[in-house]
Amino acid sequence: GNSVTQMEGPVTLSEEAFLTINCTYTATGYPSLFWYVQYPGEGLQLLLKATKADDKGSNKGFEATYRKETTSFHLEKGSVQVSDSAVYFCALSAMTTDSWGKLQFGAGTQVVVTP
Amino acid sequence: DGGITQSPKYLFRKEGQNVTLSCEQNLNHDAMYWYRQDPGQGLRLIYYSQIVNDFQKGDIAEGYSVSREKKESFPLTVTSAQKNPTAFYLCASRSRPRGGGRDEQFFGPGTRLTVL
């Protein structure tokens, strides 16, 4: 079945540091890939997505590239801020006609940015 | 503004009681979903609905029930049969793309249920 594996947290780093969160997946066919962010006590917000190989999703300084050859979708940001402290979820949606967009989530990675 | 609302934000329940969590969306989405979130475990799918009057079990449906009588509403009932109901519950919706899963899900703010 489909699965998503992402690096365990918490990831603690200083403001303006470079952030990478690794995400790899297992899926049949060609899934769509997503990164969601969850701030404390809130629901999930879509951060970025990619729907085919070599697509790069980007938003708010975050980027992730859909790498089919390595089945990866790593999240990166060049200079983090304290406001980026949150839990980040990698997810995939199977590209089948009857899947109805069910999302398979990774376990989440907590990021803590200190001033 | 279009979006998903969940109520209440916090809910307390005594053991042995059923409780219903509300989820409403005004995005005109066909598909709706319920997830359970426990610390360190990500999100697990409880139930989902593709269209009105139809729903399917997700990965952890035991002890839960749902209904989908209106397109905009998808309430979740946590029954007394759910052995460990304390968790954060998230509702989501999605438009109906034909032939695949390119579109994202939109999430509500969540309901935190605590069993006393």
Interface residues (C-beta under 8 A of the other chain):
Chain A: P31 S32 F34 Y36 G41 E42 G43 L44 Q45 L46 K49 T51 F89 S93 A94 M95 T96 T97 S99 W100 G101 K102 L103 F105 G106 A107 G108
Chain B: I4 Q6 A31 Y33 G40 Q41 G42 L43 L45 Y48 Q50 G58 L90 A92 R94 P97 R98 G99 G100 G101 R102 D103 E104 Q105 F106 F107 G108 P109 G110
